[in-house]
Amino acid sequence: MKKIVFLAALLSLASIFSMAAQELPPSFAKEWGDKEKIGLEQGKIIIRNIKKCKNISIKKGINSCVDKVINCAEKINANYLAEIIYKMPKRGNENIIEQAVKIFEDVNLYKDIIYSDEKKGKSRALFPLVEQRFKNNKNGYIQIGSHLRMDMLSAYDSELEIEWGADGFFFHQQNVTPLMWKSFKAVKDGNMIAGICCFEWNDEYYVYALGGVRAPRIPFVIAEIERQFIGRIEDFTVFYIKKFDIKR
């Protein structure tokens, strides 16, 4: 009896994995583990610390919005890089692009993002300072200038771009002034990006994002920088996905 139950469990797991593998866009790389593929199928947010652009698991050509996200990271040659993937059924979520535009053009939402440092057992605002400097609206395009301060770093200026159309939704944010840590230039101007897109594939919507920085990789602090970097990316991503009204 135990063997039958065990076999049934294995078959069920194989079925879930097979379904996830078939439904993924064909250009997702083979290095994805079974746990990641199954988690994506179960509606989980998949966050991968891929470090460099060469490890991006989706290739160009599948969608123009995806291409733009990849180009953001490649342009700065990011050496701290995280990849985020999430998917949802198209049915019931046909207005997801409209939702994305409304959510991401609201810069004031940054004030509500909380960063939780599990190692230190502390939680605090990820962006203690948030100011919108200007906003330009065109047909299918929004540009926003902002003045921000991220926890533990100096204030900096950034520019946000939002585009949407037949191919989906694209969001891009990039710093235009340096970020300082005390007297040390932690990130040069233009070297920190966030690229997010939403596109349709096989009657489902995929959210694909890259968060990256080009910054010194100092041997004795790399692990701590990556830990905090991935933690902030995770809290930022989870915050925004929870803002959507997603039907499953």
Secondary structure as GFF3:
##gff-version 3
##sequence-region A 1 248
A	DSSP	alpha_helix	2	23	.	.	.	ID=ss1
A	DSSP	alpha_helix	34	41	.	.	.	ID=ss2
A	DSSP	beta_strand	46	49	.	.	.	ID=ss3
A	DSSP	three_ten_helix	53	55	.	.	.	ID=ss4
A	DSSP	alpha_helix	64	76	.	.	.	ID=ss5
A	DSSP	beta_strand	80	89	.	.	.	ID=ss6
A	DSSP	alpha_helix	96	104	.	.	.	ID=ss7
A	DSSP	three_ten_helix	107	112	.	.	.	ID=ss8
A	DSSP	beta_strand	114	117	.	.	.	ID=ss9
A	DSSP	beta_strand	122	125	.	.	.	ID=ss10
A	DSSP	beta_strand	129	138	.	.	.	ID=ss11
A	DSSP	beta_strand	141	149	.	.	.	ID=ss12
A	DSSP	beta_strand	155	165	.	.	.	ID=ss13
A	DSSP	beta_strand	168	175	.	.	.	ID=ss14
A	DSSP	beta_strand	179	181	.	.	.	ID=ss15
A	DSSP	beta_strand	184	187	.	.	.	ID=ss16
A	DSSP	beta_strand	192	201	.	.	.	ID=ss17
A	DSSP	beta_strand	204	213	.	.	.	ID=ss18
A	DSSP	three_ten_helix	219	221	.	.	.	ID=ss19
A	DSSP	alpha_helix	222	243	.	.	.	ID=ss20
###
